[in-house]
Amino acid sequence: MNPPRIALLVIGDGRVALQAATVSSWLAHAEEFEQTRCVVVDDAHHLLGFCGAIRYGWDRLREPGPTFDYVFHLEEDWSFERAFSIAHMARVLDTEPQVCQVALRRGAVPGEDEPIIERFPLEFVDRTTGLIGLGRPARVQEWLEHRLFWTTNPSLYRASLLREYEWPGPPRCEAAWTETMRSEGHTFAYWGAREDAPWITHTGERTGHGY
């Protein structure tokens, strides 16, 4: 079993030190993958905005170059708390065609009383997937399936989305993309069990526009 081929898409707005720390943290904690492409979007002057930066990144990924099967989406202001296997996340996408994204879960943010899963527990379905290969014994991985939203927080999705769809323009492109995916019968996933601690911490604040 070969590790999944991924493209790393880094969305940034000029916070160089923050981006370097984020990529370093990702490299230190992401395991079991082959990175064949990397696209960095630098919207330091805020000309693209949130929606435009993703559209531009997808356009860059469509350019000729080494092939990849998945995209790992990474904005520049995150810290990873512990190791995670991209190969195992890809396994969910391979075996569950309705799932269009596997995201890493963050903790509560300022102004929220509880993390999203604790606030809406009935919206999340406990799932398991068998995992095989890459030099480790077979085991079962827990994850959560839901229909609430697509998130642009750190996540893995199929490269085929780039070929089949265009990322929406502003305003509210994240919500518009969520509606498109739901209308196509897709669901979304959070990696890990319901009781797991957060995998990621947000280290910055929103500085763009056009969400």
N, C-alpha and C positions, 0 to 999 in steps of 0.2 A: 504494500500500500504506500503510494507516494504522497508526500505532503501536498496540500492544496496550493495552487499557484494563485497569488493574490496581487492586486495593485493597491498600493497605499495612497489614499487621497487625503491630503492635509489641507484644510481650509484655515487661512489665517488672515489677519489684518494688520500685520506689521509689528506685532509684539515679539521681537526676535528672541529675547531671552526666555520668554514664556513658551514659545514654540519649541525651542531647543530642549527645554526641560520636559515638555510633553513627549516629544519624539524619543528622547532618552528613556523616559519612563516606559513608553510603549515597547521599545526594543528590549528592555530589561525584563518585561513580564509576558510578552506575547511569545508563544511557543508553537512548534510544529507547523511550519508553513514555508513556502518558497516565494519570496517577493521578487516578481519579475518586472514590475513597473512602479514608479512613484511620481505622482503629480502633486506639486505644491502650488496652491493658489494664494497669492499675496494681494489682498485688497487693502493695502495700507492707507490708500486715499479714499476708501469707502465709495468708490465709483461703481462697483458691482453690486454691493449690498448682499444680504444673506442669500437671497434667491439667485441672484446673478452669479455669485461665487460658485455655487453648486453647479449651475448650468455650464459655466465656463470649465469647471473641473471635469464634468462629464464629457464636454466636447474634446478636451485634451486627451482623455482616456480613450476616445474613439479614434484618435490618430493612429496611423500605422506604427507598429512596434511589437515588442515581445507579447505573447499571448498570456492571458490570465483568465481565471474562472470565477473569481470573487473579488469584490472591492471591500477593503476595510476603510471605513469613513472615520476620519479623526480631525476634529477641530483642535485649535492650538492651545486650549486652556484646560487640560485634563491631567490628572495624575492617576496612575494605576496602582492598586493596593496589593495585588498578589498575582501570581502567575495564572494564565489561562491558555487553553489550547485552541488555536484557530482551526486546526484540523477537526476537533470535536464539535466546534460550532458549525463548521461546514457540513458535518454529518447530518445535522438537523435539516439544513437546506436540501441536502441530497435525498433524504428519506421522507420529508414532509413537503410535498410540492405546494401546498397551500400557504406555507410560511414564507414570507418574502424578506424577512429581516430577523437577525438574531443580535440583540443589543445587550450591552453590559449595563448593569443596574447601578445607579448612583444612590446616595443617601438623600435624606431630606435637605431641602434648600431653605434659606432664610424666608420666613413668612409662611411656611408650610408646617402644620402641626405634625403630620405623619408622612412618611414616604408613600408614593402612589399605590403600591401594592397593599399596604395596610389601610389606606383610605378607601380603596375599592376592591376588597378581597374577592368578592363574587365574580368580578370581571376577569379573573385570572384562573386558568385551568392548569392543574398540576400535570405535567407530562414527563415521560422518560424515553430515552433513546439508547439503544445498545451501541457501544463503541468498540471498535476492533482495530488492532494493528499498531503501527509505528513503534514496535518494540515493547509494547506494554500489554499486560493481560486484558482480555475483554472485560468490560464492566458496563454499568448502566449510568447514564448521566441524566440528572434532573434539569428541567427547564419549565418555564411558564408560558402558556399560549394565551393571547388576548386579541381583541378587535378594537382597542381604544384608539391607538395612534401609531404612526411611524415617528421615530425620533431621529434627529441628526446628532444625537450623542454617539459616542464610540460604538460602532456596530459593524456587522458583516452582512453583505447581501450579494446576490448573484450578479455576475457581469452581464448576464442576458438582459437585465433591466435597462442597461444603457442602449441596447440595440432595439428594444421594443417600445421604449417610452422616452419622452422629453420631460425633464424636470420643469415644473410650472414656474411662471414668472410671478412677480409680486402683484398684489399683497397676499399674505397668508399662504405662501406656497407650501409650507409643511402640512398645513391642514388640507389644502387642495390635493396634495400627493396622497395623504391618508385616505381621502375620499375615493381617489382613483383606485388605489390598491383594494380597498374594501369593495368597491363596485365590481372588481374583477374576481371577487371571492377569496382574496388573500387575508391572512392573519399575520400577527406579529409575535415575536418571542422575546422573552428576557432569559438570559443565561443563568442557570443555577436554580437551586431549590427555593421555595418560598421563605424559608427561615435563614437563608444565607445572608451574610453581611454584604454591604455594597462592594462592588468590584472597583469602582472609580470615584474620584472626588473632583468636583469642579473647582478650578483654581483661578478663574478669571470672572469677568462679567460681560454681558452682551454690550458690544460697542458698535455693531453694525445697524442696518436698517432694512426694512422690507420683509420682516418675518411673516 
